[in-house]
Amino acid sequence: MIEGQVAVVTGGGQGIGKHAAKSLAEAGVKIVIADLNYDTAKSTASELNKISETVAIRLDVRNESEVRTTFSKVKENFGGIDILINNAGVVPHFRWGIPRWPEISDMPFEFWDKVISTNLYGTFIGTKHAIPQMKERGQGHIINLYGGGDTSPPGALAYMVTKDAIRTFTRYAAEEVRSSKICMLTFSPRFAIATETAPEKAKKTMPRPDILGEAFVLAAEAPMALSGQCLAFENGKLVKEVPAD
Ligand SMILES: NC(=O)c1ccc[n+]([C@@H]2O[C@H](COP(=O)([O-])OP(=O)(O)OC[C@H]3O[C@@H](n4cnc5c(N)ncnc54)[C@H](O)[C@@H]3O)[C@@H](O)[C@H]2O)c1
């Protein structure tokens, strides 16, 4: 169903984004890995090129003019974007055993700004610039990453502000583009996952991104009836439509 489509995966050089890109490539989708880390983007692209046509682009999702230029290049070279995975993020990987983030009274403004601008503004900017191409193509899927963080012990404040805002953003933006057959979803991985930069101990004891299986393919094939919702998948099936509130 999605074979031959074009997907942009932000932050796709490693981790959950790399897994999303790989599973879409295995379904015959052409992939653009758009990551701030150009080295991982390139090595992931060369790996995935063996499966499906894949290119690497260095992109900072916080920078609107970079996103505009990058998406124009994708249109020139691939014809347009069908699937956008807004995955790039600054993530509090506390369960890896790394130090917790500062509490609000000790949080430098620059720290707050980096988390909000990467996770939330990055999702807004990517969505904004993908929509015109999807409208031209008469369809599209925009998949925004959710992730839970406990209130206690503290540390996940800035992250959860972005992730809860992304659910609201998705719910409201979905209605603006429903008549254009653009399906917008929030995607919940449901688990704390150890990616490439996790300590070895965490990699041995925690789930790795491949626990998500074909979930991104299912999300990219989701019907319009699910647009606006926050979805989770398990063993290749939709298991949870997370309530909006
Ligand atoms: N790992 C988890 O436990 C978990 C759980 C739920 C949700 N998530 C979500 O999944 C997404 C990916 O998480 P991950 O664990 O794979 O993270 P990760 O830290 O392993 O990878 C993040 C990727 O984003 C890229 N990136 C960071 N800032 C960027 C920017 N400004 N522009 C472009 N690329 C940028 C990094 O270079 C990296 O490749 C995040 O949105 C996160 O909130 C993760």
The ligand as an SDF file (V2000), in Angstrom:
LIG
                    3D

 44 48  0  0  0  0  0  0  0  0999 V2000
   13.8150    5.9690   23.5740 N   0  0  0  0  0  0  0  0  0  0  0  0
   12.6850    6.0140   24.2530 C   0  0  0  0  0  0  0  0  0  0  0  0
   12.5550    5.4000   25.3220 O   0  0  0  0  0  0  0  0  0  0  0  0
   11.4910    6.7650   23.7210 C   0  0  0  0  0  0  0  0  0  0  0  0
   10.2160    6.4350   24.2370 C   0  0  0  0  0  0  0  0  0  0  0  0
    9.1040    7.1200   23.7420 C   0  0  0  0  0  0  0  0  0  0  0  0
    9.2580    8.0870   22.7470 C   0  0  0  0  0  0  0  0  0  0  0  0
   10.5040    8.3870   22.2720 N   0  0  0  0  0  0  0  0  0  0  0  0
   10.5870    9.4220   21.2300 C   0  0  0  0  0  0  0  0  0  0  0  0
   11.2060    8.8860   20.0720 O   0  0  0  0  0  0  0  0  0  0  0  0
   11.9660    9.9000   19.4170 C   0  0  0  0  0  0  0  0  0  0  0  0
   13.3810    9.4220   19.1880 C   0  0  0  0  0  0  0  0  0  0  0  0
   13.9280    9.0540   20.4330 O   0  0  0  0  0  0  0  0  0  0  0  0
   15.2520    8.1520   20.5270 P   0  0  0  0  0  0  0  0  0  0  0  0
   15.2190    7.5090   21.8660 O   0  0  0  0  0  0  0  0  0  0  0  0
   15.3990    7.3360   19.3070 O   0  0  0  0  0  0  0  0  0  0  0  0
   16.3520    9.3190   20.5910 O   0  0  0  0  0  0  0  0  0  0  0  0
   17.9140    9.2910   20.2890 P   0  0  0  0  0  0  0  0  0  0  0  0
   18.4810   10.2320   21.2960 O   0  0  0  0  0  0  0  0  0  0  0  0
   18.4540    7.9080   20.2120 O   0  0  0  0  0  0  0  0  0  0  0  0
   17.9940    9.9160   18.8110 O   0  0  0  0  0  0  0  0  0  0  0  0
   17.5210   11.2190   18.5640 C   0  0  0  0  0  0  0  0  0  0  0  0
   17.9130   11.6080   17.1450 C   0  0  0  0  0  0  0  0  0  0  0  0
   17.4300   12.9520   16.9110 O   0  0  0  0  0  0  0  0  0  0  0  0
   18.4860   13.7040   16.3060 C   0  0  0  0  0  0  0  0  0  0  0  0
   18.3050   15.1360   16.5900 N   0  0  0  0  0  0  0  0  0  0  0  0
   18.4140   15.7620   17.7970 C   0  0  0  0  0  0  0  0  0  0  0  0
   18.2140   17.0820   17.6520 N   0  0  0  0  0  0  0  0  0  0  0  0
   17.9420   17.2970   16.3340 C   0  0  0  0  0  0  0  0  0  0  0  0
   17.6450   18.4500   15.5580 C   0  0  0  0  0  0  0  0  0  0  0  0
   17.5940   19.6830   16.1090 N   0  0  0  0  0  0  0  0  0  0  0  0
   17.4090   18.3050   14.2290 N   0  0  0  0  0  0  0  0  0  0  0  0
   17.4810   17.0720   13.6550 C   0  0  0  0  0  0  0  0  0  0  0  0
   17.7860   15.9470   14.3170 N   0  0  0  0  0  0  0  0  0  0  0  0
   18.0080   16.0620   15.6520 C   0  0  0  0  0  0  0  0  0  0  0  0
   19.7550   13.1370   16.9230 C   0  0  0  0  0  0  0  0  0  0  0  0
   20.9100   13.4610   16.1630 O   0  0  0  0  0  0  0  0  0  0  0  0
   19.4400   11.6370   16.9410 C   0  0  0  0  0  0  0  0  0  0  0  0
   19.7720   11.0190   15.7130 O   0  0  0  0  0  0  0  0  0  0  0  0
   11.8800   11.1610   20.3020 C   0  0  0  0  0  0  0  0  0  0  0  0
   10.8880   12.0310   19.7880 O   0  0  0  0  0  0  0  0  0  0  0  0
   11.4410   10.6040   21.6480 C   0  0  0  0  0  0  0  0  0  0  0  0
   10.6970   11.5400   22.4050 O   0  0  0  0  0  0  0  0  0  0  0  0
   11.6240    7.7370   22.7400 C   0  0  0  0  0  0  0  0  0  0  0  0
  1  2  1  0
  2  3  2  0
  2  4  1  0
  4  5  1  0
  4 44  2  0
  5  6  2  0
  6  7  1  0
  7  8  2  0
  8  9  1  0
  8 44  1  0
  9 10  1  0
  9 42  1  0
 10 11  1  0
 11 12  1  0
 11 40  1  0
 12 13  1  0
 13 14  1  0
 14 15  2  0
 14 16  1  0
 14 17  1  0
 17 18  1  0
 18 19  2  0
 18 20  1  0
 18 21  1  0
 21 22  1  0
 22 23  1  0
 23 24  1  0
 23 38  1  0
 24 25  1  0
 25 26  1  0
 25 36  1  0
 26 27  1  0
 26 35  1  0
 27 28  2  0
 28 29  1  0
 29 30  1  0
 29 35  2  0
 30 31  1  0
 30 32  2  0
 32 33  1  0
 33 34  2  0
 34 35  1  0
 36 37  1  0
 36 38  1  0
 38 39  1  0
 40 41  1  0
 40 42  1  0
 42 43  1  0
M  CHG  2   8   1  16  -1
M  END
$$$$
